[in-house]
Amino acid sequence: MPANAVVIGVDSSTQSTKALFTDTVTGRPLAIGRAPHRVDGEGGARETDPEVWWQALREAVTTGLKELGAAGVDASAVTGIAVAGQQHGLVVLDRAGAPLRPALLWNDTRSAPQAAALTEALGGPDAWTARTGSVPVASMTAAKWQWLRENEPARAEAAAAVRLPHDFLTERLAGVAATDPGDASGTCWYSTATGAYDPELLGLVGLDAALLPEVAETGGTRVGTLTPASASALGLPAGIAVAAGTGDNMAAAVGLGLGGEGLLNHPVLSLGTSGTVFAASRARPASPLLAGFAAADGTYLPLACTLNCTLAVDKVAALLGLDRDAAEAGGELVVLPYLDGERTPDLPAAAGLLTGLRHTTTRQQILGAAYEGAVVTVLRALDEVLRACGEDPRAADAASRPLRLVGGGAQGRHWVETVRRLSGRPLLIPESTELVALGAAALAASAATGEDAVSVATGWGTGGGRELPPVARDVETWERVSTVLDRATPALLT
């Protein structure tokens, strides 16, 4: 491997694509290109044409190459590429590999009835977690495929291939239909118990396994090389290594160095469009309250995701005419900002709720209560993640372990203060802000060199950052919000 070797980690998220050019030896970011996505749909619909992702990838790589060249590094130094993509999205292709319709995104909630029906059809939540580690909810790919079969049967019948978002891009790069255990475990037709697609579950949703990509051993497995056509489109050398890639959450775990010795059961809270909590574990999770994912490196990634996080709180701030950091503690107020339904708890038809309003209530308190509602919701999910790892979340050793705070919200003052106050934990805010792309870069380096991806990221030191000591936990606010959350039912929230 040449001393100046470069790998590209691609973060293809809901809203945009980032292509991070990284020094293979040091992990130092050398350049980054960005391009936005368009998300369409009203009500519960959320869709994007997969060709938008490919065009955004081309634009991001082209922009990154210009920045790389300005730094004196040529495209010939690039040795590998990997894609980390938004999970769960359903991509259906024709025989030529062209999309038959826009992809159904993870946050499209129209498939909630199909998710409920699938759960019942197999015998309930425990039957699902015993096989897949997860219970179908509206976000899961199996529910979306079932929705397509019921609502657009001609398109489902015409499908010659079924892919996840990152699979679609990997196939464009290498011409190979491949995925990894991490992203595959978010479909609800891949079994974390057997490490393979589950024939009975495929039969339940009427899906032929021949339409699915092969599952590589890890996200860093070299599944092929960049095709001449893709090399020409991207301005990269043909023949560079293409990794299997993975889902965005699995890539973030790799970027943090989770899964290696000493970083098992270390909790992570990602504050983005959604709020996500996860930890790397050697124990296979099987809780109906969690997504019991596989990780990209052979471990497991128990995870919980809330739909309403930074975007929902920003919407409340906009409605109130306030800057997002112009918030105060909510006092008697409770706001559950479930503006897009909710995934954890599973309330896909939910709307927002505000209670405790007084004449003395200020706009700043309403905004602060929205922060608190979002944070309590995601921290309650974190407690369940830690239980899946075999830990008591209130035990002294678990509570003293730093909570890694990542995502766009980790750069927001009031987000950090609210998480710190309601968790009572020490926080670690990594200096690296592009952890999904860095994790993808480590997977690319693994494909290029054969070295374990988590070991690569650990050597890069991408998980280090600013540490904040714990403060006294705000139990009063926690209990007030939790009481409202426990008493609120889907009927009250719709």
C-alpha positions in Angstrom: 0.0 0.0 0.0 1.6 3.3 -1.0 2.3 5.8 1.7 -0.1 8.4 0.3 -3.0 5.9 -0.3 -6.5 7.3 0.0 -9.8 5.7 0.6 -13.3 7.1 0.1 -16.0 6.7 2.7 -19.5 7.5 1.3 -22.3 8.6 3.7 -25.6 8.4 1.7 -28.1 9.7 4.2 -31.8 10.7 3.9 -31.0 14.3 3.0 -27.6 14.2 1.3 -24.5 12.3 0.2 -21.0 13.0 1.5 -17.8 11.5 0.1 -14.9 11.7 2.6 -11.4 11.2 1.2 -9.3 9.8 4.0 -5.6 9.0 4.4 -5.4 5.3 4.8 -2.5 5.3 7.2 -3.5 8.1 9.6 -7.2 8.5 9.1 -6.8 12.2 8.4 -9.6 13.6 6.3 -8.1 15.1 3.2 -11.2 16.3 1.3 -14.9 16.0 1.4 -17.6 16.5 -1.3 -21.3 17.0 -0.6 -24.5 16.9 -2.6 -28.2 17.2 -1.5 -31.0 14.7 -2.0 -34.6 15.5 -2.7 -37.2 13.7 -0.5 -40.8 13.8 -1.8 -44.1 12.8 -0.2 -46.9 14.1 2.0 -48.6 12.7 5.1 -46.8 9.4 5.8 -45.1 9.1 2.4 -41.3 9.7 2.1 -39.7 8.8 -1.2 -36.6 9.5 -3.2 -35.7 8.4 -6.8 -32.6 6.1 -6.3 -31.0 7.8 -9.4 -30.8 10.9 -7.2 -28.5 9.1 -4.8 -26.3 8.0 -7.7 -26.1 11.5 -9.1 -25.4 12.9 -5.7 -22.6 10.4 -5.2 -21.1 11.4 -8.6 -21.3 15.1 -7.6 -19.9 14.5 -4.1 -16.9 12.5 -5.4 -16.2 15.1 -8.2 -16.3 17.9 -5.7 -14.0 16.0 -3.3 -11.6 15.2 -6.0 -11.2 18.9 -6.8 -10.4 19.6 -3.1 -8.1 16.6 -3.0 -6.2 17.9 -6.1 -5.9 21.4 -4.5 -4.2 19.6 -1.6 -1.7 18.1 -4.0 -3.0 14.6 -4.1 -4.0 12.9 -7.4 -7.0 10.6 -7.9 -4.6 7.8 -8.7 -3.9 7.6 -4.9 -7.4 6.3 -4.3 -7.4 2.6 -3.5 -10.8 1.8 -2.2 -14.4 2.9 -1.7 -17.3 1.9 0.5 -20.9 3.1 0.9 -22.8 3.5 4.2 -26.4 4.2 3.5 -29.7 5.0 5.3 -31.2 1.8 6.5 -34.4 0.0 5.6 -35.3 1.8 2.3 -36.9 -0.4 -0.4 -35.4 -0.2 -3.9 -37.0 -2.2 -6.6 -35.3 -2.6 -10.0 -36.1 -3.9 -13.4 -34.0 -6.3 -15.4 -31.7 -3.5 -16.6 -31.0 -2.3 -13.1 -33.2 0.8 -13.4 -35.6 1.7 -10.5 -39.2 0.8 -11.1 -40.4 3.5 -8.8 -39.0 5.9 -6.2 -37.5 4.2 -3.1 -39.7 4.0 0.0 -37.5 5.5 2.7 -37.1 4.4 6.3 -39.3 7.2 7.6 -42.2 6.4 5.3 -44.9 5.3 7.7 -47.6 4.1 5.2 -46.6 0.5 5.8 -47.6 0.5 9.5 -50.7 -1.7 8.9 -48.6 -4.2 7.0 -46.0 -4.3 9.8 -48.7 -5.1 12.3 -50.2 -7.8 10.1 -46.8 -9.4 9.6 -46.1 -9.4 13.3 -49.4 -11.2 13.9 -48.9 -13.6 11.0 -45.7 -15.1 12.5 -47.2 -15.4 16.0 -46.3 -12.1 17.7 -43.2 -10.0 18.6 -41.3 -12.8 20.4 -41.5 -15.0 17.3 -39.9 -12.3 15.2 -37.1 -11.4 17.7 -36.2 -15.1 18.0 -35.4 -15.1 14.2 -34.5 -11.6 13.2 -33.8 -9.8 16.5 -36.4 -7.2 15.5 -40.2 -6.8 15.3 -41.6 -5.4 12.1 -42.5 -1.7 12.3 -43.3 0.7 9.5 -39.7 1.5 8.9 -38.6 -2.1 8.2 -38.1 -3.2 4.6 -40.3 -6.3 4.9 -43.3 -4.1 5.8 -42.5 -1.8 2.9 -42.3 -4.7 0.4 -45.6 -6.0 1.7 -47.1 -2.5 1.3 -45.9 -2.5 -2.3 -47.4 -5.9 -3.0 -50.8 -4.8 -1.7 -50.9 -1.3 -3.2 -48.8 -1.5 -6.4 -48.9 -5.2 -7.2 -47.8 -4.7 -10.9 -44.6 -3.1 -9.8 -43.9 -5.8 -7.2 -44.5 -8.5 -9.8 -42.2 -6.7 -12.2 -39.3 -6.4 -9.8 -36.2 -8.2 -11.0 -34.1 -7.1 -8.0 -34.8 -5.8 -4.5 -32.1 -3.7 -2.8 -31.4 -1.5 0.2 -30.2 2.0 -0.6 -26.5 1.2 0.1 -26.8 -2.1 -1.9 -28.1 -0.1 -4.9 -25.0 2.2 -4.9 -22.5 -0.6 -4.2 -23.9 -2.5 -7.2 -23.5 0.7 -9.4 -19.9 0.9 -8.3 -18.8 -2.7 -8.6 -21.5 -4.3 -10.8 -22.0 -6.9 -8.1 -25.2 -7.5 -6.0 -23.8 -7.5 -2.5 -24.8 -6.4 1.0 -23.5 -7.0 4.5 -25.0 -8.6 7.7 -25.5 -5.2 9.4 -27.7 -3.6 6.8 -29.4 -6.9 5.8 -30.4 -7.3 9.5 -32.7 -4.3 9.1 -34.9 -5.9 6.5 -36.8 -8.4 8.7 -36.2 -11.2 6.2 -32.6 -11.8 7.3 -32.1 -13.9 10.4 -29.5 -12.8 13.0 -29.9 -16.2 14.5 -28.7 -18.1 11.4 -26.7 -15.3 9.7 -28.7 -15.8 6.4 -31.9 -14.9 4.7 -34.8 -16.7 6.4 -36.8 -18.9 3.9 -40.0 -18.9 5.9 -40.0 -15.1 6.3 -39.3 -14.7 2.6 -42.3 -17.0 2.0 -44.4 -14.9 4.4 -43.9 -11.8 2.3 -43.8 -13.5 -1.1 -40.3 -12.6 -2.0 -37.9 -14.8 -4.0 -34.4 -15.0 -2.5 -33.0 -14.8 -6.0 -34.0 -11.1 -6.1 -31.8 -10.3 -3.2 -28.0 -9.5 -3.0 -25.5 -12.0 -1.6 -24.5 -11.3 2.0 -20.8 -10.7 2.5 -19.1 -11.8 5.7 -18.5 -8.2 6.9 -19.0 -4.7 5.7 -15.3 -4.5 5.0 -15.3 -7.5 2.7 -14.0 -6.8 -0.8 -16.9 -7.7 -3.0 -15.4 -6.4 -6.3 -13.7 -3.6 -8.0 -14.8 -0.3 -9.5 -16.1 -1.0 -13.0 -14.7 1.0 -16.0 -18.1 2.7 -16.5 -18.4 3.8 -12.8 -14.7 4.8 -12.8 -15.4 7.1 -15.8 -18.5 8.5 -14.2 -16.7 9.3 -10.9 -13.3 10.3 -12.2 -11.6 7.5 -10.3 -9.2 4.7 -11.3 -10.9 1.5 -12.5 -10.1 -1.6 -10.5 -10.0 0.0 -7.0 -11.4 -2.1 -4.2 -15.1 -1.8 -3.5 -16.2 -3.0 0.0 -19.6 -4.5 0.8 -20.4 -1.4 2.8 -23.2 -1.3 5.5 -25.9 0.8 7.0 -25.3 4.2 8.4 -25.7 3.2 12.1 -23.3 0.3 11.6 -20.8 2.5 9.9 -21.0 5.1 12.8 -20.2 2.2 15.2 -17.1 1.3 13.1 -16.1 5.0 13.0 -16.2 5.1 16.8 -14.1 2.0 17.1 -17.0 0.1 18.7 -16.8 -3.7 18.8 -13.1 -4.0 19.6 -11.8 -5.0 23.0 -12.7 -2.4 25.6 -15.4 -0.7 23.6 -18.2 -3.3 24.0 -21.4 -2.1 25.7 -20.3 1.5 25.3 -23.5 3.5 24.7 -23.9 6.0 21.8 -26.6 8.6 21.3 -26.9 10.1 17.8 -28.9 13.3 17.6 -30.0 13.7 14.0 -33.2 13.9 12.0 -33.9 10.8 14.1 -32.6 10.0 17.6 -30.7 6.8 17.7 -29.1 4.9 20.5 -26.9 1.8 20.2 -24.0 -0.2 21.6 -21.8 -2.9 20.2 -22.4 -6.2 22.0 -21.3 -9.9 21.7 -24.8 -10.9 22.9 -27.4 -11.3 20.2 -30.3 -9.0 21.1 -33.8 -10.3 21.1 -36.0 -7.6 22.7 -39.3 -6.7 21.1 -38.5 -3.1 22.1 -35.4 -2.9 20.0 -34.0 -3.4 16.6 -31.7 -6.3 17.2 -29.2 -5.6 14.4 -26.0 -7.3 13.4 -23.0 -5.1 13.3 -20.7 -4.7 10.3 -17.8 -6.5 12.0 -19.4 -9.7 13.3 -20.7 -8.4 16.6 -24.2 -7.2 17.3 -25.7 -3.7 17.4 -28.8 -3.5 19.6 -30.4 -0.2 18.6 -33.5 1.9 19.1 -34.5 4.8 16.9 -37.0 7.6 17.5 -38.4 9.4 14.5 -38.6 12.9 16.1 -35.4 14.5 17.2 -33.6 17.6 15.8 -36.0 18.2 12.9 -39.0 18.1 15.2 -37.5 20.4 17.8 -36.4 22.8 15.0 -40.0 22.8 13.8 -41.2 23.8 17.2 -38.6 26.5 17.4 -39.7 27.8 14.0 -43.4 27.8 15.0 -42.5 29.8 18.1 -40.2 32.2 16.2 -37.2 31.3 18.3 -33.6 30.4 17.7 -33.1 26.7 18.5 -30.8 27.6 21.4 -33.2 30.2 22.9 -34.7 27.5 25.2 -35.3 27.2 28.9 -36.2 24.3 31.2 -39.8 23.3 30.6 -41.0 23.6 34.2 -44.5 22.1 34.5 -44.8 21.6 30.7 -44.5 18.4 28.9 -44.1 18.3 25.1 -44.0 15.1 23.2 -42.8 16.3 19.7 -44.1 13.3 17.8 -44.7 15.3 14.6 -44.1 12.5 12.2 -45.6 9.6 14.2 -43.2 7.7 16.3 -41.1 4.6 16.0 -40.0 4.1 19.6 -42.5 3.8 21.2 -44.3 2.3 18.2 -46.9 5.0 17.5 -46.8 5.4 13.7 -50.0 7.5 13.6 -49.1 9.7 16.6 -49.2 13.5 16.6 -47.5 15.9 19.0 -48.8 16.5 22.5 -48.5 19.5 24.8 -49.7 19.5 28.4 -49.2 21.7 31.5 -49.7 25.1 29.8 -50.1 28.1 32.1 -50.7 31.8 31.7 -47.1 32.2 32.9 -45.7 29.8 30.3 -43.1 31.3 28.0 -42.2 30.4 24.4 -38.7 29.5 25.6 -40.2 27.0 28.1 -42.3 25.4 25.4 -39.2 25.0 23.3 -37.2 23.6 26.2 -40.0 21.1 26.9 -39.8 19.9 23.3 -36.1 19.2 23.9 -36.9 17.4 27.1 -39.6 15.3 25.5 -37.3 14.2 22.6 -34.4 13.5 25.0 -36.4 11.5 27.5 -37.9 9.4 24.7 -34.5 8.5 23.3 -32.9 8.0 26.7 -35.6 5.6 27.8 -34.8 3.6 24.6 -31.1 3.7 25.6 -32.0 2.0 28.9 -33.5 -0.9 26.9 -30.3 -1.1 24.7 -28.2 -1.5 27.8 -30.5 -4.2 29.2 -30.0 -6.1 25.9 -26.3 -5.9 26.5 -26.9 -7.6 29.9 -26.5 -4.4 32.0 -28.6 -2.6 34.5 -28.7 1.0 33.2 -28.9 2.4 36.7 -26.0 0.4 38.0 -23.0 2.5 39.1 -20.6 1.0 36.6 -23.0 1.4 33.7 -24.0 4.9 34.6 -20.4 6.0 35.0 -19.5 4.9 31.4 -19.4 7.9 29.1 -22.3 8.4 26.7 -20.9 9.1 23.3 -22.9 11.9 21.8 -22.8 12.2 18.0 -24.8 13.7 15.1 -25.7 17.3 14.3 -27.4 17.8 17.6 -24.1 17.1 19.4 -22.9 20.5 18.2 -26.0 22.2 19.7 -25.5 23.8 23.1 -29.1 23.1 24.4 -29.1 19.5 23.1 -25.9 18.8 25.0 -27.1 20.5 28.2 -30.5 18.6 28.0 -28.9 15.2 27.5 -26.4 15.8 30.2 -29.0 16.9 32.7 -31.5 14.1 32.0 -29.0 11.3 31.7 -26.7 12.2 34.6 -23.9 10.6 32.7 -20.5 11.8 31.6 -20.5 12.7 27.9 -17.9 12.2 25.3 -18.3 14.3 22.1 -16.0 13.0 19.4 -14.0 15.5 17.5 -14.8 13.7 14.3 -18.1 14.9 13.1 -18.4 12.7 10.0 -18.4 9.3 11.8 -20.6 7.5 9.2 -18.3 8.5 6.4 -15.2 7.7 8.5 -16.7 4.3 9.3 -17.3 3.8 5.6 -13.7 4.9 4.9 -12.4 2.3 7.4 -14.5 -0.4 5.6 -12.9 0.8 2.3 -9.5 0.5 3.9 -10.3 -3.0 5.1 -11.3 -4.0 1.6 -8.1 -2.5 0.2 -5.7 -3.9 2.7 -7.4 -6.9 4.4 -7.1 -5.4 7.8 -10.0 -5.5 10.2 -12.1 -2.3 9.8 -12.7 -1.7 13.6 -8.9 -2.0 14.1 -8.3 0.5 11.3 -10.7 3.0 12.9 -9.2 2.4 16.4 -5.7 3.1 15.0 -7.0 6.3 13.4 -8.3 7.5 16.8 -11.6 8.7 15.4 -13.6 8.0 18.6 -11.7 10.5 20.8 -13.0 13.9 21.7 -14.2 16.4 24.3 -15.3 14.9 27.7 -17.8 16.5 30.0 -18.2 15.3 33.6 -21.6 14.3 34.8 -24.1 16.6 36.5 -26.9 15.7 39.0 -29.6 13.9 37.1 -32.9 15.8 36.8 -35.1 13.1 38.1 -38.1 15.4 38.5 -38.3 16.3 34.8 -37.6 12.7 33.8 -40.5 11.4 35.9 -42.9 14.1 34.7 -42.2 13.4 31.1 -42.2 9.6 31.6 -45.5 9.7 33.4 -47.1 11.6 30.5 -45.5 9.3 27.9 -46.6 6.2 29.8 -50.2 7.4 30.0 -50.5 8.7 26.5 -52.0 6.1 24.1 -52.1 6.2 20.3 -55.8 7.2 20.6 -54.8 10.3 22.7 -52.0 11.2 20.2 -54.0 11.0 17.0 
